Amino acid sequence: MFTTIVGNAILNAYLKGTVPEIPADWDISLHTGAPGQDGSNEVAAGGFSYERKEPTLGAVSSKSCTTTVALEWSNMPAETVTHIGLWGYIDSNWVFIWGSALDDSKAVPEGETFRLPIGEVDFDLDPA
């Protein structure tokens, strides 16, 4: 689900002609619960190497865009990952843009690697 920030930017752009600021960088985050509108429940590193990952995205088609490279987080803390998020770097700040539940929650043992295969992350303006 795209956040209110994105919805407002789209409506302002198309209905009011206001050009939104486009993020300079993008990152994918992992969450242990619904991230809501602000990116809540993000996995905490807590001495492990968790950090957000920059996605590689394919072309937009049919109001959808997907990852073209697998994303991996090694040396994870013991967590059950239930959601993922997208952050954009706008005006010197990371802003939460989008969040979605995984099809299946994934329990990650301490020190293990969490992986999202190619195409697992799909940004869709018409979610089913």
N, C-alpha and C positions, 0 to 999 in steps of 0.2 A: 504494500500500500504506500503510495506516495504521500508525503506529509502535506499539511496545510500550506507550508511555505511554497512548495512546488505548485499546488493547485492555484494559489493566489497569483503566482508568477505567470502561469499559463493564461489565466483569465485576464490579468492585467495586460499581458502582451497582445493577446488576440482581440480583446474587447476595448482596451483603452490605448493601445499603441505604446505602452511602456515597455522598454527593452529591459529584461531582467539581467542581473549580473550572473554570468556563467562561471561555474567553479573552474579553477585552474588545475585542480587535481581531484582524484576520486579515490576512496578507500572502501573496502568491504570489512565489516565487523561481524563478530560472532556474539550471540546473546543467549542467556540461560532462561529467558522469558520474553514476553512481548516487549519490543522496544518502544512502543507508543509513538508519540510525536517528537520525543527528544533523545532517543537512542538509549533509553534505560536498559538495565540488566545486561550490560556488556560484560563479557568475560574479563576478569581482573587478572593481570599478569602474576602478581603475588610471588615474585622470585622466579617465574618461568618466562619463556621468551615470547608469549603472546603479544602480537601487535597487529594492527589493521594491515590489510594487504591491498595493493593497487591492482584493480582488475584490468584485463585486456578484453575489450568488447568488440563484437562484430558489427556489421552494418545494421542499421535500423530497417526493419521491414514489417509491414502489417502491424504497426504500433507496438513493436516488440524489439528488444535487443538482448543478446545473450553473451555470456563469457565464451571466449575462444581458447583460453588457456586454463588449465587446472589451477586451483588455489590451494596452498598447503600451509598449515601452521604446525611447526614441530615443537617439541618439548612443551606440550600443553599442560596446564594445571588439570586436575581431575574435575571435570565438568560434564554436564549434559547440555549439549548445544541444541536449542529448540528453534532459534530464529537467526536470520542474518540481516545486516543493515548496510546501507550505502550512505557515505558521508561525502560532502563536497567542500573544497577549500575555497571560501568566499571572503574577500576583504580581510585577510589575515586571520580567519577563524574557520574551524571545522564545523560544518552545519549538517545536522541529520536530515537526509533527503527522503529515504525510503526504508521500509522494513517489511519482512515477510517471514512466515513460519516455514520451516523445512517440511518437506513431505513426511519425513520420519525423523523424530528426535534422535540424536546420536550421542551416546555416552562415550566419553573420551577418558581412558585411564591416565593417571599422572605420568608425564614424560613422553606420552605417545604423540603421534601426528594426526591431526584432523585434516581431511581432504574433501574439497568440493570439486568433482570432476568437471571437465569441459562441458559447458552447456547447462550445468546445474543451477546457475544463477541467471534468472531470466527477468528482465524489467519489462513489464507488460502493462500497457494502458487499458487493456480490456481483459482483466483477469477473469478466469472462468469460475 
